[in-house]
Amino acid sequence: MPPVSSPGPAPDFDSGTVVAIIPARYQSSRLPGKALADIGGRPMIEHVYRRASEAVLVSSVLVATDDERIRDAVRAFGGAVCMTSPAHPSGTDRLAEAVAGLSCGVVVNVQGDEPLLDPAMIDEAVRPLLTDRTLSMSTLRRRIDDPAELHNPNVTKVVSDRQGFALYFSRAAIPFVRDGSPAAQAWRHIGLYVYRRDLLLRLAALEPTALERSESLEQLRALEHGIRILAVETQHDSIGVDTPQDLERVRGLLAGVLPIQETGAH
């Protein structure tokens, strides 16, 4: 079934102050159709939607997709959904199209492939923007204690200043530790973002930057344009579903078969 683009959210959709948007596309290089993968009798997108809805600081949740199958699945469980262009190169661009027709002040980018996302993580990232008007963007970071995780290029790392603002994101092991020098704490970046609406629209209108292209990390576009990103520490963890093996681990977790420490969360 080919994707069909149509106007944004229904006229009666009330986004409120803080809207969590889940960008969801059908195509995936390693796991096509994963948004609709069955987990405990429900599609993955429903698990993500319900968890985002449980965040205390979120006013509303919206799925932004380019595929009718995902749209129909969201409608089937009573979720709010809008169709967006199939030409978007990134989730940020898809979010911007969805947000253009909304009057919200704060937007949360919730990854559509994290069905075990703890709602508290969303609240942790949103709260600073509601209490400090000078902040325009935030994300999450978690301590890295496993050397294998530090050296895994599939795990994005972040280094921050003493106030918690991100200095750089990389797939490389950062910070580099010179022989004989004490090791600084390493941090894993968790790809949940919170933006003020006007900043999100501004970012989506900017061309991809050199570092962004080199690392294949969208958040570097913000840093290269001088936009500060607060990286909030979290104790919570989540599991991104990128492969069939990830999907089986998540199914085992929700079925109570696997303990969280055996899932290889990333």
Beta strands, then each sheet from edge to edge (+ up, - down):
strand 1: 18-24
strand 2: 38-39
strand 3: 42-43
strand 4: 60-65
strand 5: 81-83
strand 6: 106-109
strand 7: 137-144
strand 8: 157-160
strand 9: 166-170
strand 10: 186-196
strand 11: 230-233
sheet 1: 5+ 4+ 1+ 6+ 10- 7+ 11+
sheet 2: 2+ 3-
sheet 3: 8+ 9-
end
